[in-house]
Amino acid sequence: MTSVLALLLCVLAFLATAVLAVFIARASQSASIIYGISLIVSAIAYATAVTELFATVSPASPAALVLPLGLPWLGAHFQVDALAAFFLAVVDLGGRSIRARPRLPRARA
């Protein structure tokens, strides 16, 4: 599996987590479940981005993927070069640092 495909699957997992969050929002452990899934997906994306950052040998050949989306003769082009891998690593490192905040009790009136 290429790194571009792995990162696109991580994006899909984040979107699926958002849909899951809507359906389990009222559950008592919903925050722990959603933050746990987000932590795992963010760690996978971080590892993929760092691997791509250090594995990029020549800047002339970044990892690329073309999906048949959009206009038939154009498609959707996805690439991960060294700069994109660096920014993905920074964003995913920030995503890993977020933790579930405890719910504070409501003030009594």
N, C-alpha and C positions, 0 to 999 in steps of 0.2 A: 504494500500500500504506500502510495506516495505521501509526502508530508502535506501537500495541498489538500488531498482527499481527507487525510486525518483531521486537518484544521476545519474543513467544511463539515465534517461529521461532528466536530465539537460545537460548531455554530448550530447545527441541527439539534444537538443535545440540549444546548441552552434554550432554544425555542421550545422544545418539548418540555423542559423543566418549567418554563413560564406557563404553559398550558396546564401542566400538572398542578402548579401552584394555585391556579384558579379553582380547580376542583377540590383541593384538600385544604383550602384556606381556613376553614373553621375547625379543623382537627387540632388536638392539643399539641401534637408534636410536628405540626406542619413546618414551622420555621427550621427545626433541626433537620428535617428530611430535605427541604429545598436547599438549605445552605450546605448540607453534606453532599448532595448531588452536584451542586455548583463547584464545590471544592475539588471533587474528583475530576470533573470535566475540565476545570481550569488548570489542574495539575497536569493532565494529559496534554492540553494545549501548550502549556509552558514547556514541558519536556520536548514536545515536537518542535516548537519554535527555537529552543536553544540548540537542539540537534541540527536543525536546518541552518542556524546561524553559524555554527562551527564547522558544518559539513560543506558549506558553500566554498568550493575550491576556485571556480572561475566565475566572475560576475557576468560573463557572457551567456551562461546557461543556467538561469534560475529554474526552480521547480515550477512547472506550469501544468494547467489542466484546462481544457476547453469543454464546456458543457453545451448541449444543444438547446439553449434558452434564448429567448428574444427573437430577433430576426433570423430567418433560416440560413442566410448566407454569412451572418456575422458570428453568432454564438456568444457565449459569455466566457471571457478569458480570465482565469484566476492564476496569479503568480505569487511565489514567495521568494523574494531575493533577500540579500543580507539586511537591507534597511527595513523591509517589512518584517523579517524575522526578529529583528531587534525590538521594534515597536510591539509586536505580538508578545514577546517575552516580558516587556515592561508592563503591558496591560494585564497579562495573565498573572504576573507576580502580584500586582495590586488586587486582582480578583481573589487570589489565594489568601490575602491578608485580612479579608473581611470575615468577621465572625458573626454568628447569630447573637443579637443583643437580647438580654433577658427582658421579659415583659415586666413593666413596672406596675405596681398595684394602683388602682384608681383612687383618687382622693375622695373622701367622703364629704358630702355637703351637709 
